[in-house]
Amino acid sequence: MDQNTVIKEYAPDNILDITTETCPMTFVRTRLALDRLRGGDVLVVQLRGEEPRRNIPQTAEEQGHTVLQQQEMPDGSLRLSIRKGG
């Protein structure tokens, strides 16, 4: 699957690049982006680092959202597709 498949398949309502952020700001920015979406909308998050890779998917699911896909990118970052709950 190429990097554009996520965008085509899930038609994101917003894309957030937090590759230069560090925890805890990575989830703060992700949560603010999710808060601005309607239930069922999809947020694609581009991130980097071990802590965000662990914490963002886990915390998103704990808050009632669904991680649709986690995709490793050629530049070493991770692209998450998250569907907002509710």
Secondary structure as the mmCIF struct_conf table of DSSP 4:
data_model
#
loop_
_struct_conf.conf_type_id
_struct_conf.id
_struct_conf.beg_label_comp_id
_struct_conf.beg_label_asym_id
_struct_conf.beg_label_seq_id
_struct_conf.end_label_comp_id
_struct_conf.end_label_asym_id
_struct_conf.end_label_seq_id
TURN_TY1_P TURN_TY1_P1 GLN A 3 ASN A 4
HELX_RH_AL_P HELX_RH_AL_P1 THR A 5 TYR A 10
BEND BEND1 ASP A 13 ASP A 13
STRN STRN1 ASN A 14 ASP A 17
TURN_TY1_P TURN_TY1_P2 THR A 19 THR A 20
TURN_TY1_P TURN_TY1_P3 CYS A 23 PRO A 24
HELX_RH_AL_P HELX_RH_AL_P2 MET A 25 ASP A 35
TURN_TY1_P TURN_TY1_P4 ARG A 36 ARG A 36
BEND BEND2 LEU A 37 LEU A 37
HELX_LH_PP_P HELX_LH_PP_P1 ARG A 38 ARG A 38
TURN_TY1_P TURN_TY1_P5 GLY A 39 GLY A 40
STRN STRN2 VAL A 42 LEU A 47
BEND BEND3 GLY A 49 GLY A 49
HELX_RH_AL_P HELX_RH_AL_P3 GLU A 50 GLU A 62
TURN_TY1_P TURN_TY1_P6 GLN A 63 GLY A 64
STRN STRN3 THR A 66 GLU A 72
TURN_TY1_P TURN_TY1_P7 PRO A 74 ASP A 75
BEND BEND4 GLY A 76 GLY A 76
STRN STRN4 LEU A 78 ARG A 83
HELX_LH_PP_P HELX_LH_PP_P2 LYS A 84 GLY A 85
#
